[in-house]
Amino acid sequence: MSQLDNKVFHALGSDTRVRMLELLDEGEKHISELARLLGISVPVAAKHVKILEEADLVERKIFGKTHVLKPNRENIYLAMNVFAPTKSIEVEKGTTLLDALRGVAAIKVQKKGDREVIVSTDGEEGLYVYEINGEFSEKSVQNCVLDEDTTIEWKKLEPVTKIKLDIHVKE
């Protein structure tokens, strides 16, 4: 595990810092506002923020004497990648990604319109996408032919709320 990974897990090991990230996820905030919302002093809040910054989980913008914080979502998501297992498989040249996946996981495929899509991997239902050597592919797993050594990242799209809408309809 890298030094940064250790800092990330240390940073997330505090209920106060996790709560700070939750509050920042609602919108940018000043350190003093975080302190007030959490019922802690500004110096204590600043120490917690410093730990989050060292783990690269928050970003600070400075406007004169005002320090505004926001979450570094990309690094929060990347921190979760450490939990993905790595499986190795050897296949014949020309094997499709679908066949390679079947060699390492229980795959359930369903017909959706004119395409077949994977709806479950190892019993986990959901929507899945993949990257080839760090790049998203537009090909279906049936049309992705493996001709050389490659790294595939098979990703389940998790239902993470990006925005909440509280809609009120006028009569």
C-alpha positions, 0 to 999 in steps of 0.5 A: 500500500502506498504512502498516499493510501495510508494517508487516505485511510488515516483521514477517513478513520475519523468520524469528524473528517468523514462528516466534513467530507459529507458537508463539503459534498453539499457545497463549498464551505469555509473552515469556520463554517465547518467548525460551526456546523460540527460544533468544534473550534476553528483550530480543531477543524483546521487540524482535521482539514490539514489531514484531509488535504495531506490525503488529497481528499479536499481542495482549498481555494484562497481569496484574501484571508478567506479559505474555501474548501471543496471535496476532491471527488476524483481522489475519493473515488480513486481511493476505493479502487484499492479494494478491486481484486486483480485476476489474471487469465491467459486467452487465445489471440482473438478471444472476445472480452466477454469470453475472457470475463466468463473465464474469471467471473460468473457473467449473466447476459440479457438481451436489451433491444438489439444488444446483449448486455451484462447485467450481473457479475458474480451475482452483483446486478447492475450496469457495467462499463470497462476500460482498456489500458485506462481508456473507456471503450465504445465497443460491446464486450462481444465486439472487443477482441483481444489481440495483445496483452492488455489490462481491463478494468471492469467497473460497476456503475454505482448509484452515487447521487450527483445531485438531488432535486427537490421539485415542487410542482405548482398547482 
